Amino acid sequence: MLSTEYTVQGMTCDHCARAVAAEVTKIPGAKNIRVDVDAGRLTIDSDESIPVDAVVEAVEEAGFQVVGV
């Protein structure tokens, strides 16, 4: 199992975390999604590598931005 971590800018509350998780859940292959608002982190577990573009698009759809990719 792969575990990939991203930095997400703009999250301030649990609602933000739920919005990001809901969008990322739609990515094929994404399994265990963890969002840490305080740290600004998104962690995705998957069996195979997930394209970074898919993650960036999902996070942007939730209204936030992936930084450092």
All heavy atoms as a GROMACS GRO file, in nm:
protein
  504
    1MET      N    1   0.084  -0.117   0.000
    1MET     CA    2   0.000   0.000   0.000
    1MET      C    3   0.089   0.124   0.000
    1MET      O    4   0.184   0.133   0.076
    1MET     CB    5  -0.092  -0.003   0.122
    1MET     CG    6  -0.172   0.121   0.138
    1MET     SD    7  -0.352   0.121   0.129
    1MET     CE    8  -0.408  -0.041   0.111
    2LEU      N    9   0.056   0.218  -0.086
    2LEU     CA   10   0.127   0.346  -0.093
    2LEU      C   11   0.056   0.449  -0.007
    2LEU      O   12  -0.066   0.451  -0.001
    2LEU     CB   13   0.129   0.398  -0.236
    2LEU     CG   14   0.201   0.314  -0.340
    2LEU    CD1   15   0.177   0.373  -0.479
    2LEU    CD2   16   0.349   0.311  -0.310
    3SER      N   17   0.130   0.534   0.056
    3SER     CA   18   0.075   0.645   0.133
    3SER      C   19   0.142   0.772   0.083
    3SER      O   20   0.264   0.784   0.089
    3SER     CB   21   0.102   0.624   0.282
    3SER     OG   22   0.042   0.725   0.357
    4THR      N   23   0.061   0.865   0.031
    4THR     CA   24   0.113   0.988  -0.027
    4THR      C   25   0.056   1.106   0.050
    4THR      O   26  -0.063   1.111   0.079
    4THR     CB   27   0.075   0.998  -0.176
    4THR    OG1   28   0.109   0.877  -0.242
    4THR    CG2   29   0.147   1.113  -0.242
    5GLU      N   30   0.143   1.201   0.081
    5GLU     CA   31   0.102   1.318   0.159
    5GLU      C   32   0.115   1.445   0.076
    5GLU      O   33   0.211   1.462   0.000
    5GLU     CB   34   0.189   1.328   0.284
    5GLU     CG   35   0.142   1.431   0.383
    5GLU     CD   36   0.220   1.424   0.512
    5GLU    OE1   37   0.182   1.343   0.599
    5GLU    OE2   38   0.318   1.499   0.524
    6TYR      N   39   0.017   1.532   0.092
    6TYR     CA   40   0.013   1.660   0.021
    6TYR      C   41  -0.010   1.772   0.122
    6TYR      O   42  -0.077   1.752   0.223
    6TYR     CB   43  -0.101   1.662  -0.081
    6TYR     CG   44  -0.090   1.554  -0.184
    6TYR    CD1   45  -0.149   1.429  -0.162
    6TYR    CD2   46  -0.021   1.574  -0.302
    6TYR    CE1   47  -0.138   1.328  -0.255
    6TYR    CE2   48  -0.010   1.473  -0.396
    6TYR     CZ   49  -0.069   1.350  -0.372
    6TYR     OH   50  -0.057   1.249  -0.464
    7THR      N   51   0.039   1.891   0.090
    7THR     CA   52   0.012   2.009   0.170
    7THR      C   53  -0.102   2.084   0.103
    7THR      O   54  -0.096   2.112  -0.017
    7THR     CB   55   0.136   2.099   0.180
    7THR    OG1   56   0.241   2.024   0.241
    7THR    CG2   57   0.108   2.223   0.264
    8VAL      N   58  -0.207   2.114   0.181
    8VAL     CA   59  -0.324   2.183   0.129
    8VAL      C   60  -0.336   2.318   0.198
    8VAL      O   61  -0.335   2.326   0.321
    8VAL     CB   62  -0.451   2.098   0.151
    8VAL    CG1   63  -0.574   2.173   0.100
    8VAL    CG2   64  -0.439   1.963   0.082
    9GLN      N   65  -0.349   2.421   0.119
    9GLN     CA   66  -0.357   2.557   0.170
    9GLN      C   67  -0.502   2.603   0.178
    9GLN      O   68  -0.580   2.579   0.086
    9GLN     CB   69  -0.278   2.649   0.078
    9GLN     CG   70  -0.267   2.790   0.127
    9GLN     CD   71  -0.177   2.871   0.035
    9GLN    OE1   72  -0.140   2.829  -0.074
    9GLN    NE2   73  -0.142   2.989   0.079
   10GLY      N   74  -0.536   2.670   0.288
   10GLY     CA   75  -0.666   2.734   0.299
   10GLY      C   76  -0.767   2.666   0.389
   10GLY      O   77  -0.873   2.721   0.416
   11MET      N   78  -0.739   2.546   0.437
   11MET     CA   79  -0.834   2.476   0.524
   11MET      C   80  -0.831   2.537   0.664
   11MET      O   81  -0.723   2.561   0.718
   11MET     CB   82  -0.802   2.327   0.532
   11MET     CG   83  -0.811   2.254   0.402
   11MET     SD   84  -0.787   2.076   0.421
   11MET     CE   85  -0.623   2.065   0.490
   12THR      N   86  -0.949   2.559   0.722
   12THR     CA   87  -0.955   2.621   0.854
   12THR      C   88  -1.046   2.547   0.952
   12THR      O   89  -1.046   2.582   1.071
   12THR     CB   90  -1.004   2.767   0.844
   12THR    OG1   91  -1.133   2.768   0.784
   12THR    CG2   92  -0.908   2.852   0.763
   13CYS      N   93  -1.124   2.449   0.904
   13CYS     CA   94  -1.222   2.386   0.993
   13CYS      C   95  -1.254   2.244   0.948
   13CYS      O   96  -1.207   2.198   0.844
   13CYS     CB   97  -1.350   2.470   0.998
   13CYS     SG   98  -1.434   2.481   0.837
   14ASP      N   99  -1.336   2.176   1.028
   14ASP     CA  100  -1.376   2.039   0.994
   14ASP      C  101  -1.457   2.033   0.865
   14ASP      O  102  -1.448   1.936   0.791
   14ASP     CB  103  -1.457   1.978   1.108
   14ASP     CG  104  -1.371   1.943   1.228
   14ASP    OD1  105  -1.247   1.928   1.211
   14ASP    OD2  106  -1.426   1.930   1.339
   15HIS      N  107  -1.535   2.137   0.840
   15HIS     CA  108  -1.611   2.141   0.715
   15HIS      C  109  -1.515   2.140   0.595
   15HIS      O  110  -1.540   2.072   0.495
   15HIS     CB  111  -1.700   2.265   0.710
   15HIS     CG  112  -1.772   2.281   0.581
   15HIS    ND1  113  -1.870   2.196   0.540
   15HIS    CD2  114  -1.757   2.373   0.481
   15HIS    CE1  115  -1.914   2.233   0.420
   15HIS    NE2  116  -1.846   2.341   0.383
   16CYS      N  117  -1.405   2.212   0.606
   16CYS     CA  118  -1.303   2.214   0.501
   16CYS      C  119  -1.248   2.073   0.480
   16CYS      O  120  -1.234   2.027   0.366
   16CYS     CB  121  -1.188   2.307   0.540
   16CYS     SG  122  -1.231   2.480   0.561
   17ALA      N  123  -1.216   2.007   0.589
   17ALA     CA  124  -1.161   1.871   0.582
   17ALA      C  125  -1.260   1.776   0.515
   17ALA      O  126  -1.222   1.693   0.432
   17ALA     CB  127  -1.125   1.822   0.721
   18ARG      N  128  -1.387   1.786   0.551
   18ARG     CA  129  -1.488   1.699   0.491
   18ARG      C  130  -1.504   1.726   0.342
   18ARG      O  131  -1.522   1.634   0.263
   18ARG     CB  132  -1.622   1.714   0.564
   18ARG     CG  133  -1.622   1.651   0.701
   18ARG     CD  134  -1.762   1.644   0.762
   18ARG     NE  135  -1.827   1.775   0.775
   18ARG     CZ  136  -1.813   1.855   0.879
   18ARG    NH1  137  -1.738   1.820   0.981
   18ARG    NH2  138  -1.876   1.973   0.882
   19ALA      N  139  -1.497   1.854   0.303
   19ALA     CA  140  -1.509   1.889   0.162
   19ALA      C  141  -1.393   1.830   0.081
   19ALA      O  142  -1.414   1.773  -0.027
   19ALA     CB  143  -1.513   2.040   0.145
   20VAL      N  144  -1.272   1.842   0.132
   20VAL     CA  145  -1.155   1.786   0.064
   20VAL      C  146  -1.167   1.634   0.056
   20VAL      O  147  -1.149   1.574  -0.049
   20VAL     CB  148  -1.024   1.828   0.135
   20VAL    CG1  149  -0.906   1.749   0.080
   20VAL    CG2  150  -1.001   1.978   0.119
   21ALA      N  151  -1.199   1.570   0.168
   21ALA     CA  152  -1.212   1.424   0.170
   21ALA      C  153  -1.319   1.375   0.073
   21ALA      O  154  -1.299   1.275   0.003
   21ALA     CB  155  -1.241   1.376   0.312
   22ALA      N  156  -1.431   1.446   0.067
   22ALA     CA  157  -1.540   1.406  -0.023
   22ALA      C  158  -1.496   1.408  -0.168
   22ALA      O  159  -1.530   1.318  -0.246
   22ALA     CB  160  -1.661   1.496  -0.002
   23GLU      N  161  -1.420   1.508  -0.208
   23GLU     CA  162  -1.373   1.517  -0.346
   23GLU      C  163  -1.264   1.413  -0.375
   23GLU      O  164  -1.264   1.350  -0.480
   23GLU     CB  165  -1.323   1.657  -0.378
   23GLU     CG  166  -1.432   1.761  -0.383
   23GLU     CD  167  -1.537   1.733  -0.489
   23GLU    OE1  168  -1.505   1.678  -0.596
   23GLU    OE2  169  -1.654   1.769  -0.465
   24VAL      N  170  -1.171   1.396  -0.281
   24VAL     CA  171  -1.060   1.302  -0.302
   24VAL      C  172  -1.112   1.158  -0.306
   24VAL      O  173  -1.059   1.074  -0.379
   24VAL     CB  174  -0.951   1.322  -0.195
   24VAL    CG1  175  -0.845   1.214  -0.204
   24VAL    CG2  176  -0.888   1.460  -0.210
   25THR      N  177  -1.218   1.130  -0.233
   25THR     CA  178  -1.277   0.996  -0.233
   25THR      C  179  -1.322   0.955  -0.372
   25THR      O  180  -1.326   0.836  -0.403
   25THR     CB  181  -1.398   0.992  -0.135
   25THR    OG1  182  -1.349   1.021  -0.004
   25THR    CG2  183  -1.464   0.858  -0.133
   26LYS      N  184  -1.353   1.051  -0.457
   26LYS     CA  185  -1.400   1.023  -0.593
   26LYS      C  186  -1.288   0.976  -0.686
   26LYS      O  187  -1.314   0.927  -0.794
   26LYS     CB  188  -1.466   1.147  -0.652
   26LYS     CG  189  -1.590   1.192  -0.577
   26LYS     CD  190  -1.644   1.321  -0.635
   26LYS     CE  191  -1.759   1.377  -0.555
   26LYS     NZ  192  -1.805   1.508  -0.608
   27ILE      N  193  -1.163   0.993  -0.644
   27ILE     CA  194  -1.049   0.954  -0.728
   27ILE      C  195  -1.039   0.802  -0.727
   27ILE      O  196  -1.029   0.740  -0.620
   27ILE     CB  197  -0.918   1.015  -0.677
   27ILE    CG1  198  -0.925   1.167  -0.678
   27ILE    CG2  199  -0.800   0.965  -0.761
   27ILE    CD1  200  -0.806   1.235  -0.612
   28PRO      N  201  -1.039   0.738  -0.846
   28PRO     CA  202  -1.025   0.593  -0.850
   28PRO      C  203  -0.894   0.548  -0.784
   28PRO      O  204  -0.788   0.604  -0.808
   28PRO     CB  205  -1.021   0.562  -1.000
   28PRO     CG  206  -1.090   0.679  -1.064
   28PRO     CD  207  -1.056   0.798  -0.978
   29GLY      N  208  -0.906   0.451  -0.695
   29GLY     CA  209  -0.790   0.394  -0.628
   29GLY      C  210  -0.760   0.454  -0.492
   29GLY      O  211  -0.684   0.398  -0.415
   30ALA      N  212  -0.818   0.571  -0.461
   30ALA     CA  213  -0.796   0.634  -0.330
   30ALA      C  214  -0.872   0.554  -0.225
   30ALA      O  215  -0.991   0.532  -0.239
   30ALA     CB  216  -0.841   0.779  -0.332
   31LYS      N  217  -0.802   0.513  -0.120
   31LYS     CA  218  -0.865   0.426  -0.020
   31LYS      C  219  -0.885   0.497   0.113
   31LYS      O  220  -0.994   0.534   0.148
   31LYS     CB  221  -0.784   0.300  -0.003
   31LYS     CG  222  -0.787   0.213  -0.126
   31LYS     CD  223  -0.737   0.077  -0.100
   31LYS     CE  224  -0.758  -0.005  -0.227
   31LYS     NZ  225  -0.748  -0.143  -0.206
   32ASN      N  226  -0.782   0.512   0.187
   32ASN     CA  227  -0.792   0.570   0.320
   32ASN      C  228  -0.745   0.715   0.311
   32ASN      O  229  -0.629   0.742   0.287
   32ASN     CB  230  -0.706   0.491   0.419
   32ASN     CG  231  -0.724   0.538   0.561
   32ASN    OD1  232  -0.825   0.597   0.594
   32ASN    ND2  233  -0.625   0.512   0.644
   33ILE      N  234  -0.838   0.808   0.330
   33ILE     CA  235  -0.807   0.950   0.315
   33ILE      C  236  -0.811   1.015   0.452
   33ILE      O  237  -0.909   1.002   0.525
   33ILE     CB  238  -0.909   1.017   0.220
   33ILE    CG1  239  -0.894   0.955   0.082
   33ILE    CG2  240  -0.889   1.167   0.215
   33ILE    CD1  241  -1.019   0.943   0.007
   34ARG      N  242  -0.701   1.083   0.485
   34ARG     CA  243  -0.694   1.153   0.614
   34ARG      C  244  -0.660   1.299   0.588
   34ARG      O  245  -0.569   1.329   0.512
   34ARG     CB  246  -0.586   1.087   0.702
   34ARG     CG  247  -0.623   0.943   0.735
   34ARG     CD  248  -0.514   0.869   0.809
   34ARG     NE  249  -0.383   0.863   0.744
   34ARG     CZ  250  -0.351   0.783   0.642
   34ARG    NH1  251  -0.441   0.706   0.586
   34ARG    NH2  252  -0.228   0.782   0.596
   35VAL      N  253  -0.736   1.387   0.652
   35VAL     CA  254  -0.715   1.530   0.637
   35VAL      C  255  -0.688   1.588   0.775
   35VAL      O  256  -0.768   1.571   0.866
   35VAL     CB  257  -0.836   1.600   0.573
   35VAL    CG1  258  -0.810   1.748   0.557
   35VAL    CG2  259  -0.871   1.535   0.439
   36ASP      N  260  -0.574   1.654   0.789
   36ASP     CA  261  -0.536   1.720   0.915
   36ASP      C  262  -0.539   1.870   0.890
   36ASP      O  263  -0.448   1.925   0.828
   36ASP     CB  264  -0.398   1.673   0.958
   36ASP     CG  265  -0.353   1.731   1.090
   36ASP    OD1  266  -0.404   1.839   1.130
   36ASP    OD2  267  -0.265   1.670   1.154
   37VAL      N  268  -0.646   1.934   0.937
   37VAL     CA  269  -0.663   2.078   0.913
   37VAL      C  270  -0.552   2.158   0.978
   37VAL      O  271  -0.496   2.250   0.917
   37VAL     CB  272  -0.802   2.124   0.964
   37VAL    CG1  273  -0.813   2.276   0.956
   37VAL    CG2  274  -0.913   2.058   0.887
   38ASP      N  275  -0.519   2.126   1.103
   38ASP     CA  276  -0.418   2.202   1.176
   38ASP      C  277  -0.282   2.200   1.106
   38ASP      O  278  -0.212   2.300   1.102
   38ASP     CB  279  -0.404   2.150   1.319
   38ASP     CG  280  -0.529   2.175   1.401
   38ASP    OD1  281  -0.601   2.273   1.374
   38ASP    OD2  282  -0.555   2.094   1.492
   39ALA      N  283  -0.245   2.085   1.051
   39ALA     CA  284  -0.117   2.071   0.983
   39ALA      C  285  -0.126   2.108   0.834
   39ALA      O  286  -0.024   2.120   0.767
   39ALA     CB  287  -0.064   1.929   0.998
   40GLY      N  288  -0.248   2.121   0.782
   40GLY     CA  289  -0.265   2.147   0.640
   40GLY      C  290  -0.221   2.031   0.554
   40GLY      O  291  -0.165   2.048   0.447
   41ARG      N  292  -0.250   1.910   0.602
   41ARG     CA  293  -0.204   1.788   0.533
   41ARG      C  294  -0.320   1.702   0.485
   41ARG      O  295  -0.420   1.686   0.553
   41ARG     CB  296  -0.119   1.703   0.626
   41ARG     CG  297   0.006   1.769   0.674
   41ARG     CD  298   0.115   1.756   0.572
   41ARG     NE  299   0.238   1.809   0.626
   41ARG     CZ  300   0.326   1.872   0.555
   41ARG    NH1  301   0.309   1.890   0.427
   41ARG    NH2  302   0.435   1.919   0.610
   42LEU      N  303  -0.299   1.644   0.369
   42LEU     CA  304  -0.388   1.544   0.311
   42LEU      C  305  -0.305   1.420   0.287
   42LEU      O  306  -0.200   1.427   0.222
   42LEU     CB  307  -0.446   1.596   0.179
   42LEU     CG  308  -0.511   1.493   0.086
   42LEU    CD1  309  -0.636   1.433   0.150
   42LEU    CD2  310  -0.544   1.557  -0.048
   43THR      N  311  -0.348   1.307   0.340
   43THR     CA  312  -0.278   1.181   0.319
   43THR      C  313  -0.373   1.084   0.251
   43THR      O  314  -0.487   1.067   0.295
   43THR     CB  315  -0.229   1.122   0.452
   43THR    OG1  316  -0.150   1.220   0.521
   43THR    CG2  317  -0.144   0.997   0.429
   44ILE      N  318  -0.325   1.022   0.144
   44ILE     CA  319  -0.406   0.927   0.067
   44ILE      C  320  -0.333   0.794   0.061
   44ILE      O  321  -0.216   0.788   0.022
   44ILE     CB  322  -0.429   0.977  -0.076
   44ILE    CG1  323  -0.491   1.117  -0.076
   44ILE    CG2  324  -0.516   0.879  -0.154
   44ILE    CD1  325  -0.497   1.182  -0.212
   45ASP      N  326  -0.402   0.687   0.098
   45ASP     CA  327  -0.350   0.552   0.081
   45ASP      C  328  -0.409   0.495  -0.048
   45ASP      O  329  -0.526   0.520  -0.080
   45ASP     CB  330  -0.388   0.462   0.198
   45ASP     CG  331  -0.319   0.503   0.327
   45ASP    OD1  332  -0.215   0.570   0.321
   45ASP    OD2  333  -0.369   0.466   0.434
   46SER      N  334  -0.328   0.418  -0.120
   46SER     CA  335  -0.375   0.356  -0.244
   46SER      C  336  -0.288   0.235  -0.275
   46SER      O  337  -0.176   0.224  -0.224
   46SER     CB  338  -0.368   0.456  -0.360
   46SER     OG  339  -0.236   0.501  -0.377
   47ASP      N  340  -0.341   0.145  -0.357
   47ASP     CA  341  -0.263   0.029  -0.398
   47ASP      C  342  -0.164   0.066  -0.508
   47ASP      O  343  -0.057   0.006  -0.519
   47ASP     CB  344  -0.356  -0.083  -0.447
   47ASP     CG  345  -0.434  -0.145  -0.332
   47ASP    OD1  346  -0.382  -0.148  -0.219
   47ASP    OD2  347  -0.547  -0.191  -0.356
   48GLU      N  348  -0.201   0.162  -0.591
   48GLU     CA  349  -0.115   0.208  -0.700
   48GLU      C  350  -0.101   0.359  -0.693
   48GLU      O  351  -0.183   0.426  -0.630
   48GLU     CB  352  -0.176   0.167  -0.835
   48GLU     CG  353  -0.184   0.017  -0.853
   48GLU     CD  354  -0.245  -0.020  -0.987
   48GLU    OE1  355  -0.268   0.069  -1.071
   48GLU    OE2  356  -0.267  -0.140  -1.008
   49SER      N  357  -0.004   0.411  -0.760
   49SER     CA  358   0.020   0.554  -0.762
   49SER      C  359  -0.100   0.628  -0.822
   49SER      O  360  -0.155   0.586  -0.924
   49SER     CB  361   0.146   0.583  -0.843
   49SER     OG  362   0.172   0.721  -0.843
   50ILE      N  363  -0.140   0.736  -0.758
   50ILE     CA  364  -0.248   0.820  -0.807
   50ILE      C  365  -0.184   0.944  -0.871
   50ILE      O  366  -0.097   1.006  -0.810
   50ILE     CB  367  -0.341   0.862  -0.691
   50ILE    CG1  368  -0.414   0.738  -0.638
   50ILE    CG2  369  -0.441   0.967  -0.736
   50ILE    CD1  370  -0.499   0.765  -0.517
   51PRO      N  371  -0.228   0.979  -0.992
   51PRO     CA  372  -0.170   1.097  -1.057
   51PRO      C  373  -0.188   1.224  -0.974
   51PRO      O  374  -0.297   1.250  -0.921
   51PRO     CB  375  -0.248   1.107  -1.188
   51PRO     CG  376  -0.306   0.972  -1.210
   51PRO     CD  377  -0.328   0.914  -1.074
   52VAL      N  378  -0.082   1.300  -0.962
   52VAL     CA  379  -0.086   1.424  -0.884
   52VAL      C  380  -0.193   1.517  -0.940
   52VAL      O  381  -0.264   1.584  -0.864
   52VAL     CB  382   0.053   1.493  -0.885
   52VAL    CG1  383   0.046   1.630  -0.821
   52VAL    CG2  384   0.154   1.407  -0.814
   53ASP      N  385  -0.208   1.521  -1.071
   53ASP     CA  386  -0.308   1.608  -1.133
   53ASP      C  387  -0.448   1.578  -1.082
   53ASP      O  388  -0.529   1.668  -1.065
   53ASP     CB  389  -0.304   1.596  -1.286
   53ASP     CG  390  -0.178   1.654  -1.347
   53ASP    OD1  391  -0.105   1.725  -1.276
   53ASP    OD2  392  -0.153   1.628  -1.466
   54ALA      N  393  -0.478   1.450  -1.060
   54ALA     CA  394  -0.610   1.411  -1.011
   54ALA      C  395  -0.632   1.463  -0.869
   54ALA      O  396  -0.742   1.508  -0.835
   54ALA     CB  397  -0.625   1.259  -1.015
   55VAL      N  398  -0.528   1.459  -0.788
   55VAL     CA  399  -0.538   1.508  -0.650
   55VAL      C  400  -0.554   1.660  -0.651
   55VAL      O  401  -0.641   1.714  -0.581
   55VAL     CB  402  -0.415   1.466  -0.567
   55VAL    CG1  403  -0.422   1.525  -0.427
   55VAL    CG2  404  -0.405   1.314  -0.562
   56VAL      N  405  -0.474   1.728  -0.730
   56VAL     CA  406  -0.481   1.875  -0.739
   56VAL      C  407  -0.621   1.916  -0.785
   56VAL      O  408  -0.683   2.007  -0.727
   56VAL     CB  409  -0.373   1.930  -0.834
   56VAL    CG1  410  -0.396   2.077  -0.865
   56VAL    CG2  411  -0.234   1.908  -0.774
   57GLU      N  412  -0.674   1.849  -0.885
   57GLU     CA  413  -0.807   1.882  -0.936
   57GLU      C  414  -0.915   1.860  -0.830
   57GLU      O  415  -1.004   1.944  -0.814
   57GLU     CB  416  -0.837   1.797  -1.059
   57GLU     CG  417  -0.967   1.830  -1.126
   57GLU     CD  418  -0.991   1.748  -1.252
   57GLU    OE1  419  -0.894   1.725  -1.327
   57GLU    OE2  420  -1.106   1.707  -1.273
   58ALA      N  421  -0.906   1.751  -0.756
   58ALA     CA  422  -1.005   1.722  -0.652
   58ALA      C  423  -1.000   1.826  -0.540
   58ALA      O  424  -1.104   1.874  -0.494
   58ALA     CB  425  -0.982   1.582  -0.596
   59VAL      N  426  -0.880   1.861  -0.498
   59VAL     CA  427  -0.864   1.960  -0.391
   59VAL      C  428  -0.916   2.097  -0.438
   59VAL      O  429  -0.984   2.168  -0.363
   59VAL     CB  430  -0.718   1.967  -0.344
   59VAL    CG1  431  -0.696   2.086  -0.250
   59VAL    CG2  432  -0.678   1.837  -0.275
   60GLU      N  433  -0.887   2.133  -0.563
   60GLU     CA  434  -0.936   2.260  -0.617
   60GLU      C  435  -1.088   2.260  -0.628
   60GLU      O  436  -1.152   2.362  -0.605
   60GLU     CB  437  -0.869   2.289  -0.752
   60GLU     CG  438  -0.725   2.330  -0.736
   60GLU     CD  439  -0.654   2.355  -0.868
   60GLU    OE1  440  -0.713   2.329  -0.976
   60GLU    OE2  441  -0.539   2.402  -0.863
   61GLU      N  442  -1.145   2.146  -0.661
   61GLU     CA  443  -1.291   2.134  -0.669
   61GLU      C  444  -1.355   2.161  -0.532
   61GLU      O  445  -1.464   2.215  -0.523
   61GLU     CB  446  -1.331   1.995  -0.720
   61GLU     CG  447  -1.477   1.977  -0.744
   61GLU     CD  448  -1.533   2.061  -0.859
   61GLU    OE1  449  -1.459   2.093  -0.954
   61GLU    OE2  450  -1.652   2.095  -0.854
   62ALA      N  451  -1.283   2.125  -0.426
   62ALA     CA  452  -1.330   2.150  -0.290
   62ALA      C  453  -1.307   2.295  -0.248
   62ALA      O  454  -1.355   2.337  -0.143
   62ALA     CB  455  -1.261   2.055  -0.192
   63GLY      N  456  -1.232   2.370  -0.328
   63GLY     CA  457  -1.211   2.512  -0.299
   63GLY      C  458  -1.078   2.545  -0.234
   63GLY      O  459  -1.061   2.654  -0.179
   64PHE      N  460  -0.983   2.453  -0.244
   64PHE     CA  461  -0.852   2.472  -0.180
   64PHE      C  462  -0.741   2.448  -0.279
   64PHE      O  463  -0.766   2.417  -0.395
   64PHE     CB  464  -0.841   2.380  -0.057
   64PHE     CG  465  -0.954   2.400   0.038
   64PHE    CD1  466  -1.064   2.317   0.035
   64PHE    CD2  467  -0.954   2.507   0.126
   64PHE    CE1  468  -1.171   2.337   0.120
   64PHE    CE2  469  -1.062   2.529   0.210
   64PHE     CZ  470  -1.170   2.444   0.208
   65GLN      N  471  -0.615   2.461  -0.233
   65GLN     CA  472  -0.501   2.450  -0.324
   65GLN      C  473  -0.395   2.359  -0.266
   65GLN      O  474  -0.359   2.371  -0.148
   65GLN     CB  475  -0.443   2.589  -0.348
   65GLN     CG  476  -0.329   2.591  -0.445
   65GLN     CD  477  -0.278   2.732  -0.467
   65GLN    OE1  478  -0.309   2.825  -0.394
   65GLN    NE2  479  -0.197   2.748  -0.571
   66VAL      N  480  -0.345   2.268  -0.350
   66VAL     CA  481  -0.230   2.186  -0.314
   66VAL      C  482  -0.106   2.269  -0.342
   66VAL      O  483  -0.093   2.328  -0.450
   66VAL     CB  484  -0.226   2.055  -0.396
   66VAL    CG1  485  -0.101   1.975  -0.363
   66VAL    CG2  486  -0.350   1.971  -0.368
   67VAL      N  487  -0.015   2.276  -0.246
   67VAL     CA  488   0.108   2.354  -0.264
   67VAL      C  489   0.229   2.260  -0.259
   67VAL      O  490   0.225   2.155  -0.197
   67VAL     CB  491   0.121   2.465  -0.159
   67VAL    CG1  492   0.013   2.570  -0.178
   67VAL    CG2  493   0.116   2.412  -0.019
   68GLY      N  494   0.334   2.302  -0.328
   68GLY     CA  495   0.460   2.228  -0.322
   68GLY      C  496   0.467   2.108  -0.412
   68GLY      O  497   0.550   2.021  -0.393
   69VAL      N  498   0.380   2.101  -0.515
   69VAL     CA  499   0.388   1.987  -0.608
   69VAL      C  500   0.434   2.032  -0.742
   69VAL      O  501   0.426   2.144  -0.779
   69VAL     CB  502   0.254   1.912  -0.623
   69VAL    CG1  503   0.217   1.844  -0.495
   69VAL    CG2  504   0.143   2.004  -0.670
   0.00000   0.00000   0.00000
